[in-house]
């Protein structure tokens, strides 16, 4: 029997139960198959290199071992993974901090002050939204090269910390905060700067969090730019060391160690996704932001 | 005295906004606007990063790319193939997933989390991870194929299916974006339209066809352009999977640029490729903007 009745939710028709069951099974199969490559990677990273090559594949390793992880942290063949991990953390957290700092400072006058040129500057920033950073990598590389800044933290942090999108997002958010709140504070003798960090910023935590999450994901996962500007192994970030290991570990020793690094590289972003999933989904849904 | 303080206040009022904007604007100009123009200039010169001179060669780099470079058209073809395979399939799959995820089904949180999760994984990791799964000797895929009696395939060695594989991997990695944007689009369709369709006797399938799809037109347009722009910049997911091979089957424009610029250090030619990509992206963006303006005027 097909019973249709109104649901005060997203959809109007309750699909008959058999169809719903089929849909559910289908969706569950899809969801599990999306997880499978990740589970497979984790499992393989916990299997010894020789077992990976000689035995048939198993989702649950016969003899789980952390030897691959020990290898990547202690290898004497090349750079261990500890330093790249530290580099990635330093770069990502600095990029997030700088982006939030610079963007909120730039967004504040655009949202709250009337001044000559504000319109022009806003258009200039909107223009930046449309320029993919990748198309100027060659000249950006030449610029940092001529400054002698290749293989430094500066070259990894600075280009990522300039976010026209961040300024745009925060400006839009700041404008929704009632002006009266600030007026009261200013009568009490607050200056513009104080008003920004005592009133506006505490009320903008959701927007700042959203920008922070996406900046972190973008910076931690950034691959092409670090690959271009880094040649010294002690400055490499996690994705670059992965590409470097690809060449350095050949043959039998390859997969276990590479997969261990892959797991290590993914843990921070997966954790952030799981904790802040709501902000993540909202960020993409409302702005078409790319991670 | 009085006029003096007044003009001081006025001056402060004029200068304050720029003090706030200074850190952003200065870095923005130096690291985004200036390199864009600089890039154009580099594309008119010939430089190998070694010689002290950077002679101006006019359009020679572009001429080389168009007429003499053995790989430029190969990479244009690869990029177009990537787009043709990638964009439509991600539209259809993204929409299908969004419609199903929008239903009230038990375990929705799990379904969503599993499908969105790959999106936050590093592109280099994605390439590597599937390199392992597809490994001809000890990978999982060949093992399972053998169980079903299919002989092991030389994945990623034989160029025939490589781009299709790259696209499948890309779908797995990035379908979350389309799905989430479509989910948001679905929420934006007014309930009354579904009510009206129901009164008119539409089946759920008919109402999907006549209410949902037209309601998602702008969303689809946005996604298409975003995907095409993104496809021109694809690099990491392809790089660690195939390095542009085999036999240049997946040598997309960004990989070609990277090879020319940072293997052979022919900076002028690499910059010329960047200029070409920039022009394409710019044109696409302008088309998108004018489309949005049109549909805004309509509403």
Interface residues (C-beta under 8 A of the other chain):
Chain A: X7 X9 X10 X11 X12 X13 X15 X20 X23 X24 X26 X27 X28 X30 X31 X32 X34 X35 X37 X38 X40 X41 X44 X52 X53 X56 X57 X101 X102 X103 X105 X106 X108 X109 X110 X113 X115 X116 X118 X121 X124 X125 X128 X130 X131 X132 X133 X134 X135 X136 X137 X138 X139 X140 X141 X142 X143 X145 X158 X159 X161 X162 X164 X167 X192 X217 X220 X221 X223 X224 X227 X228 X238 X239 X242 X243 X246 X255 X258 X259 X262 X265 X266 X269 X270 X272 X273 X274 X277 X280 X281 X284 X285 X286 X288 X290 X291
Chain B: X13 X14 X16 X17 X18 X20 X21 X23 X24 X25 X27 X28 X30 X31 X32 X33 X34 X35 X36 X38 X39 X41 X42 X49 X97 X100 X101 X102 X103 X104 X105 X106 X107 X110 X111 X112 X113 X114 X115 X116 X117 X118 X119 X120 X121 X122 X123 X124 X125 X128 X129 X130 X132 X133 X135 X137 X138 X139 X140 X143 X172 X176 X177 X180 X181 X183 X184 X186 X187 X191 X194 X195 X198 X204 X207 X222 X226 X229 X230 X233 X235 X236 X239 X240 X254 X257 X258 X261 X262 X267 X270 X271 X274 X275 X277 X278 X281 X282 X285
